[in-house]
Amino acid sequence: MPATKTVKDYIESLPEDRQKAVNEIRKAINKNLPKGFKESVGSNMILWAVPHSSYPAGYHCDPSKPLMLMCVTSTKGHISLHHMGLYGFGSLTDWFKAEWPKHSTKKLDMGKGCVRFKKPEEVPFELIGELATKLTPQSWVEFYEKALKMRSASK
């Protein structure tokens, strides 16, 4: 898939059967995500991050990038939703897994921070919207910095 510069271009570059689902995921996130995150396109995905204007340090592996919380992308085999809080917050992961059966009859296809949807019609948009409400930019930065300190201390 060619690199895109805008969300609109990204969505239009997707196969037709994926465009609606990705756009609906985007709407659910934008409607529910606390103020302070910024939507953009990067690494060929739609992402939501704490912008440099709020967190100048950015992502520790590449400080030129903002601190990402969520992203959505479409690959050959599925649509992926990544939420870094699912990777680091055990309680958030537990909540998400408990909520999944209330929103979907399909088996949860999940990695550490990634949820995969093989069929666009199987995306639980309401649950994604609820997930988007769970972390503010401030709480995400605080958790992220704490995790970095713990990581450095263990080396």
Secondary structure, DSSP 4 states (H G I P E B T S, - for coil): ----SSHHHHHHHS-HHHHHHHHHHHHHHHHHSPTT-EEEEETTEEEEEE-TTT-TT-BTTBTTS-EEEEEEEE-SS-EEEEEHHHHH-HHHHHHHHHHHHHH-SSPP-B-SSEEEESSGGG--HHHHHHHHTS--HHHHHHHHHHHHHHHHHT-
